[in-house]
Amino acid sequence: MKRPTIRTAAEAVGIIALLASLAFLALEINQSNKIAIASVSYDILSDFNEYHRQVLADPEVAEFISKLENADDTTLSPADNARAHAFVTIFINLWYAIQTAHDNGQLTDDDFRAYLEDAQHALRRYPRAVPYFKASVESTPSLHGLEIFQPIFEANESPSQ
């Protein structure tokens, strides 16, 4: 074999090895992204599960949550007002994490839509909390343009706090 032929063959082998390495790297990055997305989804679900565990474990929390489900115009006590603000903060923080994860590509569009539906459901389920949600989001202008919070602006006000 002549030298140019050996050189050409070596370059061809090098190019093939480089392409194989790049393909392998692309597969690894894709797998890593899938793992990150699954991890974020798991963390969010764990946070929601923790909330539900608290409701199941503590009768006082369950009783308070039932007040938020009732759309009557009974005034909440000062302690219940404090709990309502804490309740809303939990959901606002979760929904903000969901929006951020979605914006950063760590949550699929389908999962984001499911959480958006969950936000809408929460506002229907807890009508007494709607004014607290609105006050919380309205007091933080950086949240106004985020899609996950739009159901709050569209929700009907429940009776007075």
N, C-alpha and C positions, 0 to 999 in steps of 0.2 A: 504494500500500500504506500501510496505517496503521502508525504507529510500533510498537504492540504486536505486530503481525504480523512486522515486521522483527526486532524484539527476540526474539520467540519462535523465528524461523528461525535467528537467530544463535546462540541458546542451544542449539538442536538440533544445529547444525553443531559447536559447541563440545563438546557431549556425545559426539557421534559421533567427533570427533577424539580426545577423551580416552579413549574405549573402544578405539579403534584403537591408540593409544599403549600402553595397558595390555596389550592382546593381544600387541603386538609385544614389549613388555618381558617378558611371561611366556614367549614363545618364546625370547628371548635367554637368560633365566635357565635355562630347561630345557636349552638347548644348552650353556650354560656348565657346568651340573651333569654332563651326559653327558661333556664333555671332562675334567672333574676326575676322574670315576670311571674313565675310560679311562686317564688319566695315572697314577692310583694303581695300577691293575692292571698297567700296563706297568712301573712301578717295582718292584713286588713280583716280577713275573716276571724282571726284570733281575737282581734280587738272587739268586733261585734259579739263574738261568743262570750267574751269576758263581761260585757254589759249584760247579756242575758243571764249569765251565771249569777251576777249580783242580784238581779230581779228575782231569780229563783231562790237564792240563798237568804235573802233578807226581806222579811214580811213588811217592814216599814218602807223599804224601797218599792216593793210591789204595790203597796197601798198608795204611795205617792204617784207612781206611774199611772195607776187607775184614775187618779184625779186629772191627769193630763189627757186621758182618753175621753173624759166626760166633757161635753161641750156646753154644759150649763154655765150660768153666769155667776156662780158662787165665787166670792173673792177668796183668793189663796192667802193663807197665813204668811207672816213674814218669813218663817222657816221654810215654807213651801216655795215662796218666791226665790229664796236662796237656792233651794234644790232645783227649781226650774232653770235658773241660770246655769247651774252646774250640768244639768241634763243637756241643755242646749249646747254648752261648750264641748261636751263629749262628742256630740254629733257634728258640730261645726269642725272640730279638729279632725275627725275621721273623714269627713267629706273633703276637707282641704287636702288631706294626705292622698285621697283618691284622685282628686283633680291634678295634683302635682305629679303623682305617679303616671297618670295618663299623659299629661303634657310632656313628660320626660321619656315616653315610650316604654314605660315599665308596666303598663296595664293595657290590655287590648281594648279596642273600640267596643267589642261585645260586652266585656266585663264592665267597662265604664258605663255603658247604657243600662246595664242591670243595676248598678249602684245609683244611677240617676233615677231610675224607677223606684228604687228603695227610698231615696230622699223624698220623692213625691208621695209614696205610701206613708212614710213616717209623718209627714205633715197632715195627711188625712187621718191617720190613726191617733195622733196627739193634737187635736185642735186647740186645746188650752195652751200648748207650747208655741203656737204660731207667732203670737206677739213677741215672745222672747227670742225666737229665731230671727224675726225681722229686726228687732232692736239690736241684736248682736251683729248681724251682718251689716245693717245700715251704719253702725258705729265704726265699721272697719271698711273704708272706701276701697282698699285694695282687693276686697272680695267681690265687689259689685259686678265686675265683668266676667267672673268665672262661671262657666256653664253649670256646674254642680249646684250653685246657689240660686239659679234662676227660679226653680220651683218655689223658693221662699218668697220671692217678690210677686209670684203669681198666686200664692195661697190666699185664701179668704181669711180675714181676721176673725179670730174667735172672740167670744165675749171678753169684757175687760179683765185685766189682770187682777 
